Amino acid sequence: MNCEELLRENAALRDRLSLEERQTLEERQAREYLETLVNTSPVGVVVFDASTGALLSFNQEARRIVDCLRDPEQTAERLLEALSFRRADGREVSLSEFPLTRALSAGETVRAEEIVISVPDGRSVTTLINATPIASEEGAIETMMVTMQDLTPLEEVERQRAEFLGTVSHELRAPLTSIKGSAAALLRTPSTLDAAEIQQFLRIIDSQADHILDLIGELLDAARIESGTLSVSPEPSDPALLVDRAVGFFQSSGDRSNVSIGLPSDLPRVLADRRRIEQVLSNLLTNAARYSPESSIIRVSAHVDGVHVAISVADDGVGVAPERLPYLFRRFFRAESDEQDGMGAGLGLAVCKGIVEAHGGRIWAESEGPGRGAQFTFTLPAAEEVVSLPRRSGENGRQPVCVLAVDDDAQALRFVRDALTDEGYRVTATVDPEETLGLMERERPQLVLLDLVLPGADGVELMQDIFRIADVPVIFLSGYGQDQVIARAFEMGADDYIVKPFSPTELAARVQAALRRRTGLAKMTPTEPYVRGDLTIDYEQRLVSVAGEPVRLTATEYDLLRELSIHAGRVLTHQHLLQRVWGQTKPGTLRTFRTHLTRLRSKLGEDSNNPKYIIAEPRVGYRMERPDIKAQG
């Protein structure tokens, strides 16, 4: 073999090796993508060895279902002995008749069998079980894949839906009955009625027709929010005027509750669709009056919260049990008193939430418990006294803000690109997560929109890689709306989380709010470093060190430390820190805050029992000591 033939042979060998490497890489990526999908699936997945029945693997949801029934110290064998099974119609099922047992022993395919699994203390979970045998190339059954879907959320939705339909039927029948009765009286004996009686019947017809229109409006708004088509048209508005108009409308409707308005005179204007925000305020005022004694006072207040204005409506009424707070803004959810007396359709607060979030704000409720009143607060972006953000090409000669969007769904990516391009943003988009870091280096985006589940990549891990390149806000876009998934995203540093589907208006508002929040924080950061003992915080470089050694912090951990240090000497409440760092105080966010604080303290070399830098003030919040005098000079 001469030299030329040898070179050709080597080149061919390199090509074959390169092809094999690419195929191996593609297979590995496909396997990792499948594993990510299975592990984050809302359906439990369990794989058994078909010959021995041994458990081979299971995902997070399968573990959660089992943990709902198992005692902390209980082994799998003891749990299996304690379990009982019955079909949806109530018939008991023996262990030998259990679908999983049949599937393993006979290699049967089981399809959509609804089984209620329970333990002696009364705990139970309703599951939809499927089992599929997996055969080898030779045809022998090697493994059995079982899926278990927890039907509890679906059962609750169906219960609420049925209750909602009954409530709506009642809410419609009551005013229709009044209208029908008044109209019948007018038609039957018009000559025997005096003018005052006729006026009374006409007023009844008018007010009850308004009640029906309000209910239909809520139904339509709820449908638009659910489909992501609710649109708002924010414009600079005076919050005091919004409150005055809403209170005036509320009092003109005949309600006798006393309303106390306490708004600072120097509040900045807010970006608000006036009609929609007045609708939110009217709903919150009506809600407060419904659950409060007639003689009590409803208080409306507001304050500047970073780059937002927070507006609160508080009452001294029946209050809310802590365990019910997370559900107040869900569709069809009604207070316990409503369930007893049949009041309300369970849509008002859900509509308020949709409207506020379409503005890029947040809404939450606080209560110390039954009988101790409640306070509802929502935020709106401030239109003044914040750093202006260049958005449109050529505006003031500046380049438009660049947004990087990463989503393996090409249609969703096109929707995002079109929606933000219409708002004047420059959008760089990719369906390949492997291109993300390269695009971060080349395009230098000011914000990233990231799908949670991507082929061959975990969205949260990819976010951590992004943070190593640039300190930019990251907003997750996902079809997963589960509380634990959202909590994990926030714990790892996400700025926001939008559940699909969403409207172009909501997307633009959330992006704008995240940019305002980040830009506003940068504006408030001092230029001189903070030095206290061994701790040094270099604000300009966003670097933290202890005794000269660099400390690696996540973006959220740094923001938490920065917020505490620039207010050194002051006690910051939990609510202040949640709003300033996370931009919200949703249920579950306090747990996220404590997780971040624990990690931050650990990285700084301290703990809650021996604090050197971050001091806890019980039942109030946290503070840091003022910096050393020599550092200030």
C-alpha positions as CSV (number, residue, x, y, z in Angstrom):
1,M,0.0,0.0,0.0
2,N,1.5,3.3,-1.1
3,C,1.4,6.6,0.8
4,E,-1.5,8.0,-1.1
5,E,-3.7,4.8,-0.5
6,L,-2.7,5.0,3.2
7,L,-3.9,8.6,3.4
8,R,-7.2,7.7,1.7
9,E,-7.7,4.8,4.1
10,N,-7.0,7.0,7.1
11,A,-9.4,9.6,5.8
12,A,-12.1,7.0,5.3
13,L,-11.5,5.6,8.8
14,R,-11.8,9.1,10.3
15,D,-15.1,9.7,8.5
16,R,-16.4,6.4,9.9
17,L,-15.3,7.2,13.4
18,S,-16.8,10.7,13.1
19,L,-20.1,9.2,11.9
20,E,-20.1,6.7,14.8
21,E,-19.3,9.5,17.3
22,R,-22.2,11.6,16.0
23,Q,-24.6,8.6,16.1
24,T,-23.4,7.9,19.7
25,L,-23.9,11.5,20.7
26,E,-27.4,11.6,19.1
27,E,-28.4,8.4,20.8
28,R,-27.1,9.7,24.2
29,Q,-29.0,13.0,23.7
30,A,-32.2,11.1,22.8
31,R,-31.8,8.9,25.8
32,E,-31.3,11.9,28.1
33,Y,-34.2,13.7,26.7
34,L,-36.5,10.6,27.2
35,E,-35.2,10.3,30.8
36,T,-35.9,13.9,31.5
37,L,-39.4,13.6,30.0
38,V,-40.2,10.5,32.1
39,N,-38.8,11.9,35.3
40,T,-40.7,15.2,35.1
41,S,-43.9,13.6,33.8
42,P,-47.0,14.3,35.9
43,V,-47.8,10.6,35.5
44,G,-46.2,8.0,37.7
45,V,-44.0,5.6,35.7
46,V,-42.6,2.3,37.1
47,V,-40.6,-0.4,35.4
48,F,-40.5,-4.0,36.7
49,D,-38.5,-7.1,35.7
50,A,-41.0,-9.4,34.1
51,S,-39.5,-12.6,35.3
52,T,-38.8,-11.7,38.9
53,G,-41.1,-8.8,39.5
54,A,-38.2,-6.8,40.9
55,L,-38.5,-3.0,40.7
56,L,-36.1,-1.6,38.2
57,S,-36.9,2.1,38.1
58,F,-39.5,4.7,38.9
59,N,-40.0,8.4,38.4
60,Q,-40.7,11.3,40.8
61,E,-44.4,11.2,40.5
62,A,-44.5,7.4,41.3
63,R,-42.5,8.1,44.4
64,R,-44.9,10.9,45.4
65,I,-48.0,8.6,45.0
66,V,-46.4,5.9,47.2
67,D,-45.3,8.4,49.8
68,C,-48.9,9.6,50.2
69,L,-49.8,6.2,51.6
70,R,-46.6,5.1,53.3
71,D,-45.7,6.0,56.9
72,P,-42.2,7.5,57.4
73,E,-40.7,4.3,58.8
74,Q,-42.7,1.8,56.8
75,T,-40.9,-0.6,54.5
76,A,-42.3,-1.4,51.0
77,E,-43.1,-4.9,52.1
78,R,-45.2,-3.7,55.1
79,L,-46.9,-1.1,53.0
80,L,-47.9,-3.8,50.4
81,E,-49.4,-5.9,53.2
82,A,-51.5,-3.0,54.4
83,L,-52.8,-1.9,51.1
84,S,-56.4,-2.6,49.9
85,F,-57.7,-2.2,46.4
86,R,-61.1,-1.6,45.0
87,R,-62.5,-0.6,41.6
88,A,-64.3,2.6,40.8
89,D,-67.7,0.9,41.4
90,G,-66.7,-0.1,45.0
91,R,-65.9,-3.8,44.4
92,E,-62.9,-5.1,46.3
93,V,-60.0,-6.4,44.3
94,S,-57.7,-9.0,45.7
95,L,-53.9,-8.7,45.2
96,S,-54.0,-11.5,42.7
97,E,-56.6,-9.6,40.7
98,F,-54.7,-6.4,40.9
99,P,-53.9,-5.2,37.3
100,L,-50.2,-5.0,38.1
101,T,-50.2,-8.6,39.4
102,R,-52.0,-9.8,36.3
103,A,-49.7,-7.9,34.0
104,L,-46.5,-9.4,35.6
105,S,-47.8,-13.0,35.9
106,A,-49.5,-13.3,32.5
107,G,-47.8,-10.7,30.5
108,E,-51.2,-9.0,29.9
109,T,-51.6,-5.5,28.6
110,V,-53.7,-3.5,31.0
111,R,-55.5,-0.4,29.7
112,A,-57.1,2.4,31.8
113,E,-58.2,0.5,34.9
114,E,-59.4,2.9,37.6
115,I,-58.3,1.5,41.0
116,V,-58.6,3.1,44.5
117,I,-55.6,2.2,46.6
118,S,-56.1,2.8,50.4
119,V,-54.5,2.1,53.8
120,P,-56.2,1.2,57.1
121,D,-56.1,4.8,58.5
122,G,-58.4,6.0,55.7
123,R,-55.9,7.6,53.4
124,S,-56.5,6.7,49.7
125,V,-55.5,7.6,46.2
126,T,-57.5,7.0,43.1
127,T,-55.3,5.9,40.2
128,L,-55.7,5.2,36.5
129,I,-53.4,2.2,35.7
130,N,-51.9,1.1,32.4
131,A,-49.4,-1.7,32.0
132,T,-47.5,-2.6,28.9
133,P,-45.1,-5.6,28.4
134,I,-41.8,-4.7,26.8
135,A,-40.4,-7.6,24.6
136,S,-36.8,-8.2,23.5
137,E,-35.8,-8.6,19.9
138,E,-36.4,-12.4,20.3
139,G,-39.9,-11.8,21.5
140,A,-39.5,-12.7,25.1
141,I,-41.1,-10.3,27.6
142,E,-38.2,-8.7,29.6
143,T,-39.8,-5.8,31.5
144,M,-43.2,-4.4,32.3
145,M,-43.8,-0.7,32.2
146,V,-46.6,0.6,34.4
147,T,-48.1,4.1,34.4
148,M,-50.2,5.4,37.4
149,Q,-52.1,8.6,37.1
150,D,-53.2,10.2,40.3
151,L,-56.9,11.1,39.6
152,T,-57.3,13.2,42.8
153,P,-56.7,16.5,41.1
154,L,-59.1,15.6,38.4
155,E,-61.7,14.5,40.9
156,E,-61.4,17.8,42.7
157,V,-61.7,19.7,39.4
158,E,-64.8,17.7,38.5
159,R,-66.3,18.3,42.0
160,Q,-65.6,22.0,41.7
161,R,-66.9,22.1,38.2
162,A,-70.2,20.4,39.2
163,E,-70.5,22.6,42.2
164,F,-69.8,25.6,39.9
165,L,-72.5,24.7,37.4
166,G,-74.9,24.3,40.3
167,T,-73.9,27.7,41.7
168,V,-74.1,29.4,38.3
169,S,-77.5,27.9,37.8
170,H,-78.6,29.3,41.2
171,E,-77.0,32.7,40.5
172,L,-78.9,33.0,37.2
173,R,-82.2,31.6,38.4
174,A,-82.4,34.0,41.4
175,P,-82.3,37.3,39.4
176,L,-84.3,35.7,36.5
177,T,-87.0,34.8,39.1
178,S,-87.1,38.4,40.3
179,I,-87.2,39.8,36.8
180,K,-90.0,37.3,35.8
181,G,-92.0,38.1,38.9
182,S,-91.7,41.9,38.5
183,A,-92.5,41.8,34.8
184,A,-95.5,39.5,35.5
185,A,-96.8,41.9,38.1
186,L,-96.5,44.8,35.7
187,L,-98.3,43.0,32.9
188,R,-101.0,41.5,35.1
189,T,-102.3,44.5,37.0
190,P,-100.8,47.7,35.5
191,S,-103.9,49.7,36.2
192,T,-104.0,48.9,40.0
193,L,-100.4,49.9,40.6
194,D,-99.4,53.4,41.5
195,A,-96.3,55.2,40.1
196,A,-94.1,54.3,43.1
197,E,-94.9,50.6,42.8
198,I,-94.2,50.6,39.1
199,Q,-90.8,52.3,39.7
200,Q,-90.0,49.7,42.4
201,F,-90.7,46.8,40.0
202,L,-88.6,48.5,37.2
203,R,-85.7,49.1,39.6
204,I,-85.8,45.3,40.5
205,I,-85.7,44.4,36.8
206,D,-82.9,46.8,36.1
207,S,-80.7,45.8,39.1
208,Q,-81.2,42.1,38.5
209,A,-80.4,42.4,34.8
210,D,-77.1,44.1,35.9
211,H,-76.4,41.2,38.2
212,I,-76.8,38.8,35.3
213,L,-74.6,40.9,33.0
214,D,-71.9,40.9,35.7
215,L,-72.0,37.1,36.0
216,I,-71.9,36.6,32.3
217,G,-68.9,39.1,32.2
218,E,-67.1,37.1,34.8
219,L,-67.7,33.9,32.8
220,L,-66.4,35.4,29.6
221,D,-63.3,36.9,31.4
222,A,-62.6,33.5,33.0
223,A,-62.8,31.8,29.6
224,R,-60.4,34.4,28.0
225,I,-57.9,34.0,30.9
226,E,-58.0,30.2,30.5
227,S,-57.4,30.4,26.8
228,G,-54.7,33.1,27.1
229,T,-56.7,35.6,25.0
230,L,-57.5,38.2,27.7
231,S,-56.1,41.5,26.5
232,V,-55.3,44.7,28.4
233,S,-54.2,48.2,27.3
234,P,-52.0,49.6,30.0
235,E,-51.4,53.4,30.0
236,P,-50.0,55.7,32.7
237,S,-52.7,56.2,35.3
238,D,-53.0,57.9,38.7
239,P,-53.5,55.1,41.3
240,A,-55.4,57.5,43.6
241,L,-57.9,58.2,40.8
242,L,-58.3,54.4,40.1
243,V,-59.1,53.8,43.8
244,D,-61.5,56.8,44.1
245,R,-63.4,55.6,41.0
246,A,-63.6,52.0,42.3
247,V,-64.7,53.1,45.8
248,G,-67.3,55.5,44.3
249,F,-68.8,52.7,42.1
250,F,-68.7,50.3,45.1
251,Q,-70.6,52.8,47.4
252,S,-73.1,53.8,44.6
253,S,-74.1,50.2,44.3
254,G,-75.8,50.5,47.7
255,D,-73.2,48.9,50.0
256,R,-73.2,50.5,53.4
257,S,-69.6,49.5,54.4
258,N,-67.3,52.2,55.5
259,V,-64.2,52.6,53.3
260,S,-61.0,54.3,54.6
261,I,-58.5,55.4,51.9
262,G,-54.9,55.9,53.0
263,L,-52.7,56.6,49.9
264,P,-49.5,58.6,50.0
265,S,-49.6,61.8,48.0
266,D,-46.3,61.1,46.2
267,L,-47.3,57.8,44.6
268,P,-46.0,57.5,41.0
269,R,-48.4,56.7,38.2
270,V,-48.9,53.1,37.2
271,L,-49.2,51.3,33.9
272,A,-52.8,50.1,34.0
273,D,-55.8,49.4,31.9
274,R,-58.1,51.6,33.9
275,R,-61.3,49.7,33.3
276,R,-59.8,46.4,34.2
277,I,-58.0,47.6,37.4
278,E,-61.1,49.3,38.6
279,Q,-62.8,46.0,38.0
280,V,-60.2,44.3,40.2
281,L,-60.6,46.9,43.0
282,S,-64.4,46.7,42.9
283,N,-64.2,43.0,43.2
284,L,-61.8,43.1,46.2
285,L,-64.0,45.8,47.9
286,T,-67.1,43.7,47.3
287,N,-65.3,40.6,48.6
288,A,-64.2,42.5,51.8
289,A,-67.7,43.8,52.4
290,R,-69.3,40.3,51.9
291,Y,-67.1,38.8,54.7
292,S,-67.1,41.7,57.2
293,P,-69.7,43.0,59.7
294,E,-71.6,46.0,58.4
295,S,-70.1,48.4,61.0
296,S,-66.5,47.4,60.2
297,I,-64.1,49.5,58.1
298,I,-62.5,48.4,54.8
299,R,-59.1,49.9,54.4
300,V,-57.4,50.7,51.1
301,S,-53.7,51.5,51.1
302,A,-50.8,51.6,48.7
303,H,-47.0,52.0,48.8
304,V,-44.1,52.0,46.4
305,D,-42.4,48.6,46.2
306,G,-39.3,48.9,44.1
307,V,-40.4,49.4,40.5
308,H,-44.0,48.5,41.3
309,V,-46.8,50.1,43.3
310,A,-48.6,47.7,45.7
311,I,-52.3,48.4,46.4
312,S,-54.0,46.6,49.4
313,V,-57.6,46.1,50.4
314,A,-57.9,45.0,54.1
315,D,-60.9,44.0,56.2
316,D,-61.7,42.9,59.8
317,G,-64.0,40.1,58.7
318,V,-64.1,36.3,58.9
319,G,-60.5,35.8,57.8
320,V,-59.0,32.8,56.0
321,A,-57.4,29.6,57.4
322,P,-53.7,29.4,56.4
323,E,-54.2,26.1,54.5
324,R,-56.8,27.7,52.3
325,L,-54.8,30.8,51.2
326,P,-53.0,29.0,48.3
327,Y,-56.3,28.1,46.7
328,L,-58.2,31.5,46.9
329,F,-57.3,32.5,43.3
330,R,-58.2,29.2,41.7
331,R,-61.3,29.0,39.5
332,F,-64.4,27.6,41.2
333,F,-62.9,27.9,44.6
334,R,-65.3,29.4,47.2
335,A,-64.9,30.3,50.9
336,E,-66.4,28.0,53.5
337,S,-69.1,30.5,54.2
338,D,-70.0,30.6,50.5
339,E,-70.3,26.8,50.4
340,Q,-72.8,27.0,53.3
341,D,-75.0,29.8,52.1
342,G,-74.6,29.4,48.3
343,M,-73.1,32.8,47.6
344,G,-70.7,33.5,44.8
345,A,-69.7,31.6,41.7
346,G,-66.1,31.2,42.6
347,L,-64.7,33.2,39.7
348,G,-64.1,36.8,41.0
349,L,-60.7,36.3,42.5
350,A,-59.5,34.1,39.6
351,V,-60.5,36.9,37.2
352,C,-58.6,39.4,39.4
353,K,-55.5,37.2,39.3
354,G,-55.7,36.9,35.5
355,I,-56.1,40.7,35.0
356,V,-53.3,41.6,37.4
357,E,-50.9,39.0,35.8
358,A,-51.7,40.3,32.4
359,H,-50.3,43.7,33.6
360,G,-47.1,42.0,34.7
361,G,-48.1,42.2,38.4
362,R,-48.8,39.8,41.2
363,I,-51.7,39.3,43.6
364,W,-51.8,37.5,46.9
365,A,-53.8,37.2,50.1
366,E,-52.7,37.4,53.8
367,S,-54.6,36.4,56.9
368,E,-53.7,35.5,60.5
369,G,-56.5,32.9,60.6
370,P,-60.3,32.6,61.0
371,G,-61.9,35.6,62.6
372,R,-58.9,37.9,62.2
373,G,-59.6,39.6,58.9
374,A,-57.7,39.4,55.6
375,Q,-55.7,41.6,53.3
376,F,-55.5,41.3,49.5
377,T,-52.6,43.0,47.8
378,F,-51.7,43.4,44.1
379,T,-48.8,45.1,42.3
380,L,-48.7,47.2,39.1
381,P,-45.6,48.4,37.2
382,A,-44.8,52.0,38.1
383,A,-44.8,54.3,35.0
384,E,-42.6,57.0,36.6
385,E,-39.4,57.2,38.7
386,V,-38.0,54.0,37.1
387,V,-35.3,53.4,34.6
388,S,-36.7,53.7,31.1
389,L,-36.1,50.6,29.0
390,P,-35.3,51.0,25.3
391,R,-37.7,48.7,23.5
392,R,-38.3,49.9,19.9
393,S,-35.7,50.1,17.2
394,G,-34.4,53.6,16.8
395,E,-36.1,54.9,19.9
396,N,-33.8,57.7,21.2
397,G,-31.1,56.3,18.9
398,R,-30.8,53.2,21.1
399,Q,-30.8,49.5,20.1
400,P,-33.8,47.5,21.0
401,V,-33.7,45.1,24.0
402,C,-32.5,41.6,22.9
403,V,-34.5,38.6,24.2
404,L,-33.3,35.0,23.7
405,A,-36.1,32.4,23.4
406,V,-35.4,28.7,23.7
407,D,-38.2,26.2,23.1
408,D,-38.2,22.9,21.2
409,D,-41.8,23.7,20.1
410,A,-41.4,25.6,16.8
411,Q,-45.0,26.9,16.8
412,A,-44.6,28.2,20.4
413,L,-41.3,29.8,19.5
414,R,-42.9,31.6,16.5
415,F,-45.7,32.9,18.7
416,V,-43.2,34.3,21.2
417,R,-41.1,35.8,18.5
418,D,-44.1,37.5,16.8
419,A,-45.6,38.8,20.1
420,L,-42.3,40.4,21.3
421,T,-41.3,41.7,17.9
422,D,-44.6,43.5,17.7
423,E,-43.6,45.1,21.0
424,G,-40.3,46.3,19.6
425,Y,-38.0,43.7,21.1
426,R,-35.2,42.0,19.0
427,V,-35.8,38.3,19.5
428,T,-33.2,35.6,18.9
429,A,-34.8,32.2,18.9
430,T,-33.6,28.6,18.8
431,V,-35.2,25.1,19.1
432,D,-31.8,23.5,20.0
433,P,-30.8,24.0,23.6
434,E,-27.2,23.2,22.7
435,E,-27.1,26.5,20.8
436,T,-28.1,28.5,23.9
437,L,-24.7,29.2,25.4
438,G,-23.2,30.1,22.1
439,L,-26.1,32.6,21.4
440,M,-25.6,34.0,24.9
441,E,-21.9,34.8,24.0
442,R,-22.7,36.2,20.6
443,E,-26.0,38.0,21.0
444,R,-25.6,39.2,24.7
445,P,-29.4,39.2,25.4
446,Q,-30.8,41.2,28.3
447,L,-33.4,38.5,29.1
448,V,-33.9,34.8,28.4
449,L,-37.2,32.9,27.9
450,L,-36.6,29.2,28.5
451,D,-38.8,26.1,28.1
452,L,-38.6,23.9,31.2
453,V,-38.3,20.6,29.4
454,L,-35.9,20.5,26.4
455,P,-34.5,17.6,24.3
456,G,-31.3,16.4,26.0
457,A,-31.3,19.2,28.6
458,D,-33.0,20.2,31.9
459,G,-34.2,23.7,31.8
460,V,-33.2,24.5,35.3
461,E,-29.6,23.2,34.8
462,L,-29.4,25.2,31.5
463,M,-30.4,28.3,33.5
464,Q,-27.5,27.7,35.8
465,D,-25.2,27.5,32.8
466,I,-26.6,30.8,31.6
467,F,-26.0,32.5,34.9
468,R,-22.3,31.6,34.6
469,I,-22.1,33.6,31.4
470,A,-24.3,36.6,32.2
471,D,-26.4,38.0,35.0
472,V,-29.8,38.2,33.1
473,P,-33.4,37.6,34.2
474,V,-34.7,34.2,33.1
475,I,-38.4,33.5,32.6
476,F,-39.6,29.9,32.2
477,L,-42.3,29.1,29.7
478,S,-44.0,25.7,30.4
479,G,-47.1,23.7,30.2
480,Y,-46.4,22.4,33.8
481,G,-48.4,24.4,36.3
482,Q,-47.6,22.2,39.4
483,D,-46.7,24.1,42.5
484,Q,-43.6,22.0,43.2
485,V,-42.2,22.5,39.7
486,I,-42.7,26.3,39.9
487,A,-41.2,26.4,43.4
488,R,-38.1,24.5,42.1
489,A,-37.7,27.0,39.3
490,F,-37.8,30.0,41.7
491,E,-35.5,28.3,44.2
492,M,-32.8,28.0,41.5
493,G,-33.0,31.6,40.5
494,A,-35.8,32.1,37.9
495,D,-37.3,35.6,37.7
496,D,-40.7,34.5,36.6
497,Y,-42.7,31.4,35.4
498,I,-45.5,31.6,32.8
499,V,-47.8,28.6,32.3
500,K,-48.9,28.0,28.8
501,P,-51.2,29.1,27.2
502,F,-50.7,32.8,27.6
503,S,-51.6,35.9,25.7
504,P,-49.2,38.2,23.9
505,T,-50.2,41.0,26.3
506,E,-49.3,38.9,29.4
507,L,-46.0,37.8,27.8
508,A,-45.0,41.4,27.0
509,A,-46.0,42.6,30.5
510,R,-44.1,39.8,32.3
511,V,-41.0,40.5,30.2
512,Q,-41.2,44.3,30.8
513,A,-41.8,43.7,34.6
514,A,-38.7,41.5,34.8
515,L,-36.5,44.0,33.0
516,R,-37.9,46.9,35.1
517,R,-37.2,44.9,38.3
518,R,-33.6,44.1,37.3
519,T,-32.9,47.6,36.0
520,G,-34.4,49.2,39.1
521,L,-32.2,47.0,41.3
522,A,-29.1,48.0,39.4
523,K,-30.0,51.7,39.8
524,M,-30.4,51.4,43.6
525,T,-27.0,49.6,44.1
526,P,-24.2,51.7,45.7
527,T,-20.9,52.0,44.0
528,E,-18.7,51.6,47.1
529,P,-18.2,47.9,48.3
530,Y,-19.7,46.6,51.5
531,V,-17.0,45.4,54.0
532,R,-17.9,43.8,57.3
533,G,-15.2,41.7,59.0
534,D,-14.0,39.1,56.4
535,L,-17.0,39.7,54.1
536,T,-16.6,41.9,51.1
537,I,-19.3,42.6,48.5
538,D,-18.1,44.4,45.3
539,Y,-21.4,45.7,43.8
540,E,-19.9,47.0,40.6
541,Q,-18.3,43.6,39.8
542,R,-21.1,41.5,41.5
543,L,-18.3,39.7,43.4
544,V,-18.5,38.3,47.0
545,S,-15.5,37.1,49.0
546,V,-14.9,35.9,52.6
547,A,-11.4,36.3,53.9
548,G,-10.2,37.0,50.4
549,E,-11.6,33.8,49.0
550,P,-14.3,34.2,46.3
551,V,-17.8,32.9,47.1
552,R,-19.8,31.5,44.2
553,L,-23.5,32.6,44.6
554,T,-26.5,32.1,42.3
555,A,-28.1,35.2,40.9
556,T,-30.9,35.0,43.5
557,E,-28.6,34.4,46.4
558,Y,-26.6,37.5,45.3
559,D,-29.7,39.6,45.0
560,L,-30.8,38.5,48.5
561,L,-27.4,39.4,50.0
562,R,-27.3,42.7,48.1
563,E,-30.8,43.7,49.3
564,L,-29.8,43.0,52.9
565,S,-26.4,44.8,52.7
566,I,-27.6,48.0,51.0
567,H,-30.1,48.4,53.8
568,A,-27.5,47.4,56.5
569,G,-28.6,48.5,60.0
570,R,-32.3,48.1,59.1
571,V,-34.6,45.1,59.7
572,L,-36.1,44.0,56.5
573,T,-39.4,42.0,56.8
574,H,-40.0,38.7,55.0
575,Q,-42.5,40.4,52.8
576,H,-40.1,43.2,51.8
577,L,-37.4,40.6,50.8
578,L,-39.8,38.4,48.9
579,Q,-41.1,41.4,46.9
580,R,-37.7,42.9,46.3
581,V,-35.9,39.7,45.3
582,W,-38.6,37.6,43.9
583,G,-41.2,40.2,43.0
584,Q,-44.0,38.3,44.7
585,T,-45.2,36.8,47.9
586,K,-47.2,33.9,46.5
587,P,-47.9,30.9,48.7
588,G,-44.8,28.7,48.8
589,T,-42.4,31.6,48.1
590,L,-41.6,31.9,51.9
591,R,-40.3,28.3,51.8
592,T,-38.2,29.2,48.7
593,F,-36.8,32.3,50.6
594,R,-35.7,30.2,53.6
595,T,-34.1,27.6,51.3
596,H,-32.0,30.4,49.6
597,L,-31.2,32.0,52.9
598,T,-29.9,28.7,54.4
599,R,-27.7,28.1,51.3
600,L,-26.4,31.7,51.4
601,R,-25.5,31.5,55.0
602,S,-23.7,28.2,54.4
603,K,-21.7,29.7,51.6
604,L,-20.7,32.6,53.8
605,G,-19.5,30.2,56.5
606,E,-22.2,30.8,59.1
607,D,-25.4,29.2,60.4
608,S,-28.5,30.4,62.2
609,N,-27.1,29.4,65.6
610,N,-23.9,31.4,65.0
611,P,-24.7,34.3,62.7
612,K,-21.8,36.6,61.7
613,Y,-23.4,38.6,58.9
614,I,-27.1,37.9,58.6
615,I,-29.0,38.4,61.9
616,A,-32.5,37.1,62.4
617,E,-35.1,39.2,64.2
618,P,-37.7,36.7,65.4
619,R,-41.2,37.1,63.9
620,V,-40.0,40.2,62.0
621,G,-37.3,39.5,59.4
622,Y,-33.5,39.9,58.9
623,R,-30.8,42.5,59.0
624,M,-27.1,42.9,58.4
625,E,-24.8,45.1,60.5
626,R,-23.6,48.4,59.1
627,P,-20.3,48.1,57.2
628,D,-17.0,48.8,59.0
629,I,-16.2,52.5,59.3
630,K,-12.9,52.3,57.4
631,A,-14.8,50.8,54.5
632,Q,-17.2,53.7,54.4
633,G,-14.5,56.3,54.4
